[in-house]
Amino acid sequence: MIEWEQHRVPVTVSVRHGGAEPKGLPPVASHNTDRAAALSLQLSQAHQELRRRLNDVRTGLGRRRSNDDTLATRCLAFCDALTTHHEGEDAGLFAQLLRERPDLAGTVTKLVQDHGLIASILTQVRELADRALGAQGRDLEAIGRELDGLAAIMESHFRYEERAIGEALDDHGDDTDWADPVFSFRGQVTPAP
């Protein structure tokens, strides 16, 4: 069964911030300068959510307990979530960051180039998933191979991004124009637990 999930990434476990998990429901960043959580922490949490979703798809492909249509749909939903996240960074977060920190132009250029590489892999995954909706077997195996490569590239990209712009994010002022597509995955289809 597939359901719509409106999800704002909670601030829980963060590799960048020591991996400690606070007790209870932690705060999330607000849309003003009185944020309850640093933007770098929220970025890290958005990345964790994307990692989790990719892992769920990869695990599902390996187990194949669901039918192929469900697995392909989950794969397409992950592609949409990652694309929305990167488009939000490119059009909103990075543009705002460059207005405030032009010295980060080289770093942002590298991050945008990574997004282009990842988008090309996602295009291939989408094509394979579309084909898998009506077929079985080989297409899911091909999706798995593409996702394995994507996972490695995505991990390297996320770590670099968090290191390279984390401090600048925490010094950043207003986040109202770009926060939702970067930190939350509203309207993204995810499988029901």
Backbone hydrogen bonds in HBPLUS format (Angstrom, degrees):
<---DONOR---> <-ACCEPTOR-->    atom                        ^
c    i                          cat <-CA-CA->   ^        H-A-AA   ^      H-
h    n   atom  resd res      DA  || num        DHA   H-A  angle D-A-AA Bond
n    s   type  num  typ     dist DA aas  dist angle  dist       angle   num
A0192-ALA N   A0001-MET O   3.28 MM 191  6.03 174.3  2.28 153.3 153.3     1
A0185-PHE N   A0007-HIS O   3.01 MM 178  5.49 154.3  2.08 153.8 161.8     2
A0019-GLY N   A0014-SER O   2.50 MM   5  4.60 139.7  1.65 164.9 151.0     3
A0041-LEU N   A0038-ALA O   3.07 MM   3  5.24 124.3  2.39  99.0 112.7     4
A0042-GLN N   A0038-ALA O   3.07 MM   4  6.49 153.0  2.14 147.3 155.2     5
A0043-LEU N   A0039-LEU O   2.82 MM   4  6.08 155.8  1.88 152.0 158.6     6
A0044-SER N   A0040-SER O   3.01 MM   4  6.19 158.8  2.06 141.1 146.8     7
A0045-GLN N   A0041-LEU O   2.94 MM   4  6.20 149.9  2.03 143.8 152.1     8
A0046-ALA N   A0042-GLN O   2.87 MM   4  6.15 151.6  1.95 148.9 156.4     9
A0047-HIS N   A0043-LEU O   2.97 MM   4  6.25 158.3  2.02 150.7 156.6    10
A0048-GLN N   A0044-SER O   2.90 MM   4  6.21 148.6  2.00 141.3 150.6    11
A0049-GLU N   A0045-GLN O   2.95 MM   4  6.22 154.8  2.02 146.7 152.6    12
A0050-LEU N   A0046-ALA O   3.01 MM   4  6.33 155.9  2.07 147.8 154.2    13
A0051-ARG N   A0047-HIS O   2.85 MM   4  6.12 155.6  1.90 150.6 157.7    14
A0052-ARG N   A0048-GLN O   2.87 MM   4  6.12 158.5  1.92 148.7 154.6    15
A0053-ARG N   A0049-GLU O   2.94 MM   4  6.21 160.2  1.98 149.1 154.1    16
A0054-LEU N   A0050-LEU O   2.96 MM   4  6.15 161.6  2.00 148.7 153.6    17
A0055-ASN N   A0051-ARG O   2.85 MM   4  6.06 161.9  1.88 152.3 157.8    18
A0056-ASP N   A0052-ARG O   2.88 MM   4  6.13 154.5  1.95 149.4 156.4    19
A0057-VAL N   A0053-ARG O   3.07 MM   4  6.37 157.0  2.12 147.9 153.2    20
A0058-ARG N   A0054-LEU O   2.89 MM   4  6.15 169.9  1.90 157.8 160.6    21
A0059-THR N   A0055-ASN O   2.79 MM   4  5.91 161.2  1.83 151.9 157.3    22
A0060-GLY N   A0056-ASP O   2.92 MM   4  6.03 158.3  1.97 143.1 149.5    23
A0061-LEU N   A0057-VAL O   2.91 MM   4  6.18 152.3  1.98 151.2 158.6    24
A0062-GLY N   A0058-ARG O   3.05 MM   4  6.29 149.2  2.15 142.2 150.4    25
A0063-ARG N   A0059-THR O   2.93 MM   4  6.20 152.6  2.00 152.5 159.9    26
A0064-ARG N   A0060-GLY O   2.68 MM   4  5.44 154.9  1.74 144.2 152.9    27
A0071-LEU N   A0067-ASN O   3.21 MM   4  6.56 163.2  2.24 154.5 159.2    28
A0072-ALA N   A0068-ASP O   2.90 MM   4  6.05 161.4  1.94 150.1 155.4    29
A0073-THR N   A0069-ASP O   2.92 MM   4  6.05 154.8  1.98 145.2 152.3    30
A0074-ARG N   A0070-THR O   2.92 MM   4  6.15 156.9  1.97 149.5 155.5    31
A0075-CYS N   A0071-LEU O   2.97 MM   4  6.17 151.9  2.05 144.5 152.6    32
A0076-LEU N   A0072-ALA O   2.93 MM   4  6.22 158.0  1.98 148.8 154.2    33
A0077-ALA N   A0073-THR O   2.92 MM   4  6.17 152.8  2.00 146.7 154.4    34
A0078-PHE N   A0074-ARG O   2.98 MM   4  6.26 154.9  2.05 146.9 153.0    35
A0079-CYS N   A0075-CYS O   3.01 MM   4  6.33 163.2  2.03 151.1 155.5    36
A0080-ASP N   A0076-LEU O   3.00 MM   4  6.27 155.5  2.06 147.7 153.8    37
A0081-ALA N   A0077-ALA O   3.00 MM   4  6.27 156.5  2.06 148.1 154.2    38
A0082-LEU N   A0078-PHE O   2.95 MM   4  6.23 167.4  1.97 164.0 165.9    39
A0083-THR N   A0079-CYS O   2.95 MM   4  6.04 159.0  2.00 147.2 153.7    40
A0084-THR N   A0080-ASP O   2.93 MM   4  6.06 164.3  1.95 149.9 154.0    41
A0085-HIS N   A0081-ALA O   3.03 MM   4  6.22 159.1  2.08 146.5 152.3    42
A0086-HIS N   A0082-LEU O   3.00 MM   4  6.25 167.9  2.01 152.7 155.1    43
A0087-GLU N   A0083-THR O   2.85 MM   4  6.02 161.7  1.88 155.3 161.0    44
A0088-GLY N   A0084-THR O   2.93 MM   4  6.03 153.5  2.00 145.4 152.5    45
A0089-GLU N   A0085-HIS O   3.01 MM   4  6.35 147.6  2.12 144.3 153.5    46
A0090-ASP N   A0086-HIS O   2.87 MM   4  6.11 171.6  1.88 155.6 157.3    47
A0091-ALA N   A0087-GLU O   2.93 MM   4  5.95 174.1  1.93 152.5 154.5    48
A0092-GLY N   A0088-GLY O   2.94 MM   4  5.40 142.8  2.08 129.2 139.5    49
A0093-LEU N   A0088-GLY O   3.18 MM   5  6.61 152.7  2.26 144.6 150.1    50
A0094-PHE N   A0089-GLU O   2.70 MM   5  5.56 172.0  1.70 154.6 157.4    51
A0096-GLN N   A0092-GLY O   2.96 MM   4  6.08 166.9  1.97 158.9 162.3    52
A0097-LEU N   A0093-LEU O   2.86 MM   4  6.01 161.5  1.90 152.1 158.3    53
A0098-LEU N   A0094-PHE O   2.87 MM   4  6.01 158.4  1.92 150.4 155.2    54
A0099-ARG N   A0095-ALA O   3.15 MM   4  6.41 144.4  2.28 140.4 149.5    55
A0100-GLU N   A0096-GLN O   3.21 MM   4  6.54 148.0  2.32 146.1 154.1    56
A0101-ARG N   A0097-LEU O   2.60 MM   4  5.67 145.9  1.71 149.7 161.9    57
A0104-LEU N   A0101-ARG O   2.98 MM   3  5.82 170.2  1.99 127.5 130.3    58
A0105-ALA N   A0102-PRO O   3.18 MM   3  5.57 154.3  2.25 121.0 120.2    59
A0108-VAL N   A0104-LEU O   2.87 MM   4  6.09 168.9  1.88 164.8 168.1    60
A0109-THR N   A0105-ALA O   2.91 MM   4  6.05 155.6  1.97 148.1 155.0    61
A0110-LYS N   A0106-GLY O   3.13 MM   4  6.40 155.7  2.19 143.9 149.4    62
A0111-LEU N   A0107-THR O   3.00 MM   4  6.32 157.4  2.05 151.2 157.8    63
A0112-VAL N   A0108-VAL O   2.88 MM   4  6.10 160.2  1.91 155.1 159.9    64
A0113-GLN N   A0109-THR O   2.96 MM   4  6.17 153.3  2.03 145.5 153.2    65
A0114-ASP N   A0110-LYS O   2.94 MM   4  6.24 154.0  2.01 146.5 153.5    66
A0115-HIS N   A0111-LEU O   2.96 MM   4  6.30 152.2  2.04 143.7 151.5    67
A0116-GLY N   A0112-VAL O   3.03 MM   4  6.39 146.1  2.15 144.0 152.7    68
A0116-GLY N   A0113-GLN O   3.09 MM   3  5.05 118.9  2.48  93.4 108.3    69
A0117-LEU N   A0113-GLN O   3.05 MM   4  6.44 155.4  2.12 150.8 156.9    70
A0118-ILE N   A0114-ASP O   2.85 MM   4  6.12 167.6  1.86 160.7 163.9    71
A0119-ALA N   A0115-HIS O   2.81 MM   4  5.94 152.4  1.88 143.2 151.5    72
A0120-SER N   A0116-GLY O   3.07 MM   4  6.33 147.3  2.18 142.3 149.9    73
A0121-ILE N   A0117-LEU O   3.20 MM   4  6.57 151.4  2.28 146.4 153.8    74
A0122-LEU N   A0118-ILE O   2.87 MM   4  6.16 158.2  1.92 152.0 158.8    75
A0123-THR N   A0119-ALA O   2.89 MM   4  6.12 144.8  2.02 142.9 152.1    76
A0124-GLN N   A0120-SER O   3.25 MM   4  6.52 157.2  2.31 140.8 145.5    77
A0125-VAL N   A0121-ILE O   2.90 MM   4  6.24 158.6  1.95 151.7 158.2    78
A0126-ARG N   A0122-LEU O   2.80 MM   4  5.97 161.8  1.83 149.7 154.4    79
A0127-GLU N   A0123-THR O   2.99 MM   4  6.24 161.0  2.03 149.2 154.1    80
A0128-LEU N   A0124-GLN O   3.00 MM   4  6.26 161.6  2.04 150.5 155.3    81
A0129-ALA N   A0125-VAL O   2.79 MM   4  6.01 156.9  1.85 152.2 159.4    82
A0130-ASP N   A0126-ARG O   2.79 MM   4  5.99 158.9  1.83 153.2 158.7    83
A0131-ARG N   A0127-GLU O   3.08 MM   4  6.32 159.5  2.13 145.8 150.9    84
A0132-ALA N   A0128-LEU O   2.87 MM   4  6.08 147.7  1.98 142.5 152.4    85
A0133-LEU N   A0129-ALA O   3.08 MM   4  6.33 128.8  2.35 142.0 153.5    86
A0133-LEU N   A0130-ASP O   3.28 MM   3  5.37 141.7  2.44  96.9 107.1    87
A0134-GLY N   A0131-ARG O   3.24 MM   3  5.95 156.1  2.30 114.8 120.3    88
A0140-LEU N   A0137-GLY O   3.05 MM   3  5.62 124.0  2.38 114.3 126.9    89
A0141-GLU N   A0137-GLY O   3.22 MM   4  6.55 153.6  2.30 149.3 157.2    90
A0142-ALA N   A0138-ARG O   2.90 MM   4  6.16 156.1  1.96 152.1 158.6    91
A0143-ILE N   A0139-ASP O   2.88 MM   4  6.15 152.3  1.96 145.3 153.2    92
A0144-GLY N   A0140-LEU O   2.94 MM   4  6.18 157.6  2.00 144.4 150.2    93
A0145-ARG N   A0141-GLU O   3.08 MM   4  6.44 153.3  2.15 146.9 153.1    94
A0146-GLU N   A0142-ALA O   3.04 MM   4  6.34 163.0  2.07 151.7 155.8    95
A0147-LEU N   A0143-ILE O   2.81 MM   4  6.05 159.7  1.85 157.1 163.3    96
A0148-ASP N   A0144-GLY O   2.93 MM   4  6.12 145.5  2.05 144.5 153.5    97
A0149-GLY N   A0145-ARG O   3.23 MM   4  6.54 160.9  2.27 148.5 152.0    98
A0150-LEU N   A0146-GLU O   2.87 MM   4  6.12 158.1  1.92 148.0 155.2    99
A0151-ALA N   A0147-LEU O   2.82 MM   4  5.92 155.8  1.88 145.3 151.0   100
A0152-ALA N   A0148-ASP O   3.35 MM   4  6.65 156.1  2.41 144.6 149.0   101
A0153-ILE N   A0149-GLY O   3.14 MM   4  6.43 167.4  2.16 154.5 157.5   102
A0154-MET N   A0150-LEU O   2.73 MM   4  5.78 166.8  1.75 159.3 163.9   103
A0155-GLU N   A0151-ALA O   2.97 MM   4  6.02 157.8  2.02 143.5 149.1   104
A0156-SER N   A0152-ALA O   3.21 MM   4  6.41 167.4  2.22 148.0 150.7   105
A0157-HIS N   A0153-ILE O   2.91 MM   4  6.10 163.1  1.94 152.7 158.1   106
A0158-PHE N   A0154-MET O   2.81 MM   4  5.99 169.7  1.82 156.3 158.9   107
A0159-ARG N   A0155-GLU O   3.05 MM   4  6.19 169.7  2.06 152.8 155.6   108
A0160-TYR N   A0156-SER O   3.04 MM   4  6.19 165.0  2.06 149.2 153.7   109
A0161-GLU N   A0157-HIS O   2.86 MM   4  6.02 169.1  1.87 158.1 161.5   110
A0162-GLU N   A0158-PHE O   2.95 MM   4  6.12 166.7  1.97 154.5 157.5   111
A0163-ARG N   A0159-ARG O   3.04 MM   4  6.23 161.5  2.08 149.8 154.7   112
A0164-ALA N   A0160-TYR O   2.75 MM   4  5.81 168.2  1.76 159.8 163.8   113
A0165-ILE N   A0161-GLU O   3.03 MM   4  5.95 160.1  2.07 151.2 154.0   114
A0166-GLY N   A0162-GLU O   3.08 MM   4  5.04 131.0  2.34 126.1 133.8   115
A0169-LEU N   A0165-ILE O   2.87 MM   4  6.08 150.3  1.96 156.4 165.5   116
A0170-ASP N   A0166-GLY O   3.12 MM   4  6.44 155.0  2.18 148.5 154.6   117
A0171-ASP N   A0167-GLU O   3.17 MM   4  6.48 134.9  2.38 141.8 153.5   118
A0171-ASP N   A0168-ALA O   3.25 MM   3  5.14 132.5  2.49  92.3 104.7   119
A0172-HIS N   A0169-LEU O   2.98 MM   3  4.90 151.1  2.07 100.9 110.1   120
A0179-ALA N   A0175-ASP O   3.20 MM   4  5.64 149.2  2.30 160.3 162.7   121
A0183-PHE N   A0179-ALA O   2.76 MM   4  5.66 169.8  1.77 167.3 169.6   122
A0184-SER N   A0180-ASP O   2.91 MM   4  5.15 151.9  1.99 139.7 145.1   123
A0188-GLN N   A0185-PHE O   3.30 MM   3  5.65 159.0  2.35 126.9 125.8   124
